[in-house]
Amino acid sequence: MMTAVIWTLCFLGAIGFFVYQLYGRFGALIRLRRDDGRDYSLATLPRRIKNLVVYGFAQKKFFLREQGNGIVHVIVFWGFLVLAVQVKTMFLRGWFPEFHVPFFGMDGIGGPYAFIKDIFQFLVMVGVVVALLRWLVLKPQRLFGILPAEKKLNEQTHGEAYLILVFIFTIMASGFLYDAGRIVALAANDSIRAEAAWQPISAMIASLFESNPDLASWIIQVSWWTHNLVILVFLNLLPRSKHFHIITALPNVFFGKLESKGRLAKKDYSGENPIFGTSQAFQFTWKQGLDMYSCTECGRCSAVCPAAATGKSLAPRQFLLNLRDNLYEMQPQMMKLQTAGGAATPEGFDVVVGEGKSVIDDVIWSCVACRACEEACPVNIEYVDKIMDIRQHLVQEASRFPAELGRMFKGLETQSNPWGISSADRSNWAEGLDVPVITNKPDAEILYYVGCGGSFDDNNKKGSRALVNILKKAGVSFATLGNCESCNGETARRAGNEYLFQNMAEVLTKTLKDNKVKRILTNCPHCYNTLKNDYKEFGADWEVEHAAGFVTELVKDKKITMEKEFNQNVVYHDSCYYGRFNDIFEAPRELIKSVKGATLTEMDQNRSNSTCCGGGGARMWMEEDADKRVNVMRTEQALGKKPDVIATSCPYCRIMLTSGVNEKGASGNVAVMDVIEVIEKNMAT
């Protein structure tokens, strides 16, 4: 009786404090009400359940690439799932000593469950030992931080990590001792003997003291209290530690993005108090807050970040944790809010970005928006949307951004291209090709949207001309907008000038609709992603195709043929906006393979694991320290494969890699070409 009373007091006290902590954490979260434009209706439930199973329970991200200690995490995670029944049983035995979960007794599935539990308890203990060895002996950089700021953070959290690992080991060990004690002390019980037959490890431990039933009874009591009290203490550490993800990770995966991965939500500036960017904790969405709560601090995001790899101040893990810490600090103020979103700025909130703040300007402008961090995150945390939201504040409210972007914004505003070249020269790339314009050919089946890179950059003009020659050779009915073509605004949006982007999107949407365009072809991943995904919120009703896929079909249908011998080693670089944003990996490779004599060589980091060229996220328009250039790092990776040609499918990538090749002094031996140009160069005339 006394045991039940003491246990009741411990249980109610621990659960009460746990609920109190959750009330504060989630109370702040539900006050983040800014609309993120996502569909959370019941119609999305099947896809959300699928993601929960694949990424949450099956832990898919740990099996996609080398994840270091990932398999250990999978074992521990699955171990706790298996042991959930045991934990419930141990708790309830504080009031009902012989309690068994229905169907888990020996007259049900108790035997097989006891065996599986025994095995997983052992595997989890092995996993904990491996994890401790990694932390104490191997000390991988990913865990201890890529940048100095991360290392300082991890020095503060190492003690917590060790404590949690010891807790997990103790829970498993006490479970074994409890079962072993019951096998000895209750040996006369037929059900216990039946359980022992299914518990090889527990039975082996029981053999160590099988001749001493009194000791076994003492072990049962000590191990039961140890097991349950450690779990209650562990539970109350969760909301105050990185292990909060044990509670929030599965919901975070469930409520994750179902829309196109590269899509950014349109901001509504028509309301009474519109938010022109995120600068304070209460301005984030609840899902962005849930992301912050769900970080496991594993460092996989920072390990693949090109900005971190080149020594910039951005490390995605540190960025997210700084936002989380700011949200934690503002929790008392958050709890006072009755409304959020567009309401007047409440008192007592610290701005997220600024001099001396935890998230400084340089961190925000270092991002290339490549999504490598999101691809690597085991719990599907989204980083890019938060960086873009903060950039919007810096550009549209604080007017604090790199000077180079000011020139780029002016070029977009006045000439509808980031170079600021006269818009009257937009179709000069097509001189001598007799390219049809849609106003003269309104019945064209396809509109070729050239984009700024293909229209104004001299090297990329070659790719535009090559695609036109291919289309003509294949007899494709196409036209362009000529000088009426305008920029789609992607660069402005990624640089944080959302208002300018929306204006440009409305102009281009009107042009396309006025010309009754239904099918668009483009040879720029940035244009492709924007017209296909972002323009849906502007009334887009057209189909968008990428040139690599379109030309691949022309080759398959033998509308163009490859007859010339190329005999070149071609190293292919994946564009982030084709690859990680839109899962376009194979079409460019198929084109290269279709060229006679061409040898396709993969870089070590390819497809979804590819490294950015450094030009995404408007970084192409910003200056970069000579020793911190992402494009040079990526070029070195390509040159390591001894290429004759570095091929890509993106105007920005071509510009950045060409610059890298020139800087490495390899321009005399290595050509940087668009894949479409390789095809045009080698097709039958």
TIDREN-130378 format. One record per residue (C-alpha): x, y, z; residue in one letter. Coordinates in steps of 0.1 Angstrom, whole numbers, plus 5000, padded with zeros to 4 digits. Layout:
! TIDREN-130378
XYZA/...
! end
This chain:
! TIDREN-130378
500050005000M/502850245009M/504550174976T/501450274958A/501050594977V/504650704972I/504550604936W/501250804931T/502851114946L/505951074924C/503951014893F/501451294897L/504151544907G/506351454876A/503451444852I/502051764866G/505351944861F/505751794826F/502251914816V/503152264830Y/506252274808Q/504352164777L/501752424784Y/504352694782G/506052554751R/502952474731F/501052774744G/503652994728A/503552784696L/499852814691I/500153194693R/502253184661L/499253224639R/500653384607R/499253194578D/501852994558D/499552934529G/499652554533R/496852304530D/496152124563Y/492751984552S/491651634557L/492251574519A/496051584527T/495751314554L/496851014533P/500051194522R/500751314557R/500350964571I/502650824543K/505351084553N/504951004589L/505450634582V/508350684557V/510250964574Y/509050934610G/508750564619F/510850414591A/513550684596Q/514150694558K/516650984559K/519150774579F/519250524551F/519650764521L/523250854526R/526150804550E/524750924583Q/527550824607G/525750724639N/522350714621G/521750344624I/522350364662V/519650634663H/517350414644V/517950124668I/517350344698V/514150494682F/512650154673W/513750024707G/511750284725F/508750204703L/509049834712V/509549914749L/506450144751A/504349844762V/506949754788Q/507050114802V/503250124805K/503349784822T/506049904847M/504150214855F/500850044861L/502449774883R/502950054909G/499150014915W/498449674901F/501549444908P/500549174884E/499249394856F/499649284820H/498649484789V/495649304773P/496849044747F/500449084760F/500148814786G/501348464780M/497848374768D/498248624740G/501348754722I/503448804753G/506048544744G/507048684710P/506849034725Y/509148934754A/511648804730F/511649114708I/511849344738K/514849144752D/516649184719I/515949554715F/516849634751Q/520249474744F/520649654710L/519749994726V/522449934753M/525049854726V/523850164706G/524350384737V/527950244742V/528750324705V/527250674709A/529350734740L/532550614722L/531750854693R/531251144717W/534151074740L/536750924717V/536050974679L/534551324683K/533251364647P/533151724636Q/529451704627R/528551654664L/530951904678F/530252184653G/531452304619I/531952674630L/533352824662P/529952934673A/528652584670E/531552434689K/530852674718K/527152574717L/528052204718N/530452244747E/527452364767Q/525252074757T/527751784759H/526951724795G/523251704787E/524051454759A/526151234782Y/523451244809L/520651144784I/522750854771L/523350734807V/519650764814F/518850554783I/521350294793F/519950284829T/516450244817I/517449944796M/519649784823A/517049824850S/514549664827G/516749364823F/517349344861L/513649374868Y/512849084844D/515748874857A/514648934893G/511048814885R/512448504868I/514248404900V/511848534927A/508648404910L/510148084896A/507147884908A/504848084886N/504047904854D/503548224835S/506948364846I/508648034836R/506948074802A/508248434799E/511748324808A/511748084779A/511248384756W/513848614773Q/517248474766P/519248774779I/517148824810S/517348454817A/521048464814M/521248754839I/518848564862A/521248274863S/523848494881L/521648494913F/519148214907E/520148054941S/519248374961N/515448454958P/515748724986D/518348914965L/516148874935A/513149034954S/515449324964W/516649364927I/512949374916I/512149664939Q/515349864932V/515249814894S/511549894893W/511950224911W/515150314892T/513450234858H/510350444865N/511950744883L/514650774856V/511850784830I/509951054849L/513151264853V/513951204816F/510451314807L/510851644825N/514151714809L/512651684774L/511052034771P/514252194784R/516752014762S/517551914726K/515651594733H/512351784730F/512451644695H/511351314710I/507951474715I/507851714685T/509651534657A/506851304646L/504251584645P/506851794626N/507151534599V/503351484598F/502651854593F/505651904569G/505452054534K/503451864509L/503652134482E/506552154458S/509852154478K/511052464460G/507952674465R/507852984487L/504553104501A/503153424487K/502953694513K/499653894517D/500354264517Y/496754364513S/495754344550G/495354624575E/498754554592N/500854354567P/504054194578I/506854274553F/509254034568G/510053834600T/512054024626S/510553904659Q/509553564674A/505753614672F/505953674635Q/506953314626F/504253054617T/503452784642W/505052524618K/508252724618Q/508152724656G/507652344655L/510752314633D/512752494660M/511452264687Y/512251954666S/515952014660C/517951704672T/521251904671E/522751624651C/524651864628G/523751684595R/522452014581C/525652204588S/527751914575A/526351954540V/526052334540C/528252494513P/528352824533A/529652644564A/532052434543A/533652754530T/533952914564G/531153164563K/529153254594S/526153044585L/525752694600A/522052584597P/522052414630R/523252714649Q/520952944630F/517852734639L/518952694675L/519453064679N/515853114666L/514652854691R/516453014720D/514953344711N/511553194710L/512153034744Y/513353364758E/510253534745M/507853264758Q/506453484787P/505753764762Q/504253504738M/501853374764M/500453734769K/499453754732L/495853734724Q/496453764687T/499553744665A/500353774628G/499454134616G/498754284651A/500654584663A/504154494676T/503754374712P/506054514739E/509054334752G/510054144721F/513654134709D/514354164672V/515753844658V/518254004634V/520554294642G/523854404655E/524754204685G/521853964681K/522153594680S/521153584644V/523253844626I/522853984591D/525953804577D/524453464586V/521253544566I/523153664535W/525453364535S/522753124525C/522652994489V/519152854494A/520252524480C/518152304504R/521052074511A/520352124548C/516652034544E/517551724523E/519851594551A/517551674581C/516151344595P/513051524608V/512351734577N/513052074592I/512752354567E/515452624569Y/515152824536V/511752964543D/512953124576K/515953274560I/513853414532M/511353564557D/514153734576I/515753864544R/512354014536Q/512554214568H/516154324561L/515254444526V/511754574529Q/511654704565E/515254764577A/516754854543S/519854674554R/521354454527F/524554414506P/525154714484A/525454494453E/521854394457L/520754754454G/522154764419R/520554434411M/517154554424F/517454864403K/518154664372G/515054444378L/512854754385E/513954954355T/514954694328Q/513454374341S/516754194344N/519354174372P/522154304350W/520354624342G/520954584305I/518354764283S/515254564280S/515254654243A/518254424239D/516454124254R/516053934221S/519454024207N/520653664215W/518453544186A/519953754159E/520253564126G/518153264138L/514753384126D/513153294159V/509353334158P/507653574183V/504353474197I/502553794185T/503353674150N/502753304157K/499853294182P/499152924173D/502652804185A/502252494206E/505152594230I/506352914244L/510152914248Y/510753134279Y/514453224276V/514953394309G/517553664318C/520553434319G/519853294284G/519053644271S/521853864285F/524853654295D/527153594265D/528053234274N/524453134282N/523353284249K/525052984233K/522752754252G/519652954241S/520752944204R/521552574207A/518052494220L/516452694192V/518452494166N/517352174182I/513652274182L/513852374146K/515652054136K/512951854154A/510152054138G/508752174171V/506052454169S/507452724192F/507753094197A/509253334222T/507953654237L/510753854221G/511354184238N/507954154256C/509553884278E/510154004313S/511953864343C/509953624365N/511353794396G/512953484411E/516153664420T/514253944437A/512353694458R/515353494469R/517153824478A/514253914501G/512454174479N/509053994480E/507154304471Y/509154354439L/508753984430F/505054004433Q/504854304411N/507054134385M/504953814388A/501753994381E/503254164350V/504553834335L/501353644344T/499353904326K/501653884295T/501353504294L/497653504299K/497153774273D/498953554248N/496953254258K/500053054267V/499352704278K/502752534276R/506152674285I/509552544278L/512552684297T/516252604299N/516752764334C/515952574366P/515352894384H/512753004358C/511352644358Y/510852634395N/509352974397T/506952944368L/505952594377K/505652624415N/505652984427D/503353124401Y/500452894411K/499453154436E/499253414408F/496853224387G/499253014366A/497252774343D/500052654321W/502252354319E/506052404324V/508652174309E/512352184314H/514652164283A/516551854294A/513451644297G/511951784265F/515051724244V/515451384259T/512051294245E/513051434211L/516151204211V/514050904221K/511550974194D/514451014169K/513351364159K/517051444164I/519951204161T/523451194175M/525851114147E/529151294156K/531851144179E/532351354210F/535051144228N/535151374258Q/535051304296N/531951494307V/531451564344V/527851664352Y/526951914379H/523451894393D/521552224396S/519952264430C/516752394414Y/516352104391Y/517651844415G/516751894452R/513952134443F/512151934416N/513751584416D/515051624380I/518251404380F/518151154351E/517151364320A/520351554317P/522351244323R/520451054296E/521251334271L/524951314278I/524850934274K/523050974241S/526151144226V/528450914208K/531850874225G/530851084256A/531850944289T/529651054318L/531551094351T/529851154384E/531251384410M/531451234445D/528651464456Q/525851424430N/522151414426R/520351504459S/523751504476N/525151754452S/526952074463T/525652414451C/527652614426C/527252914449G/524953114427G/521553034443G/519653244468G/520753554449A/524353484460R/525553524424M/524953894428W/526853934461M/530653964466E/532453674483E/535753664501D/538453504478A/539053224503D/535453144509K/534053104474R/531552824470V/531952814433N/535752754436V/535052464460M/532652304436R/534952364407T/537752184425E/535451884431Q/534751874393A/538351914383L/539351624405G/537551404380K/539851514351K/537051644329P/537251764293D/533851924298V/531952034329I/528252014319A/525352174337T/521752264329S/521552604346C/522652944334P/523753044370Y/525652724375C/527452784341R/528453134351I/529753024386M/531652724373L/533152914344T/534453164369S/535752884390G/537552714361V/539153054352N/540253114387E/541852774389K/543652834356G/542052544338A/540052724311S/542552614284G/541852244291N/538252234305V/535152374289A/531952454308V/528952384287M/525152364289D/523952004283V/521752134255I/524752284239E/526551944240V/523551794222I/523352064196E/527052044189K/526851664182N/523451614165M/523151534129A/522951844107T/
! end
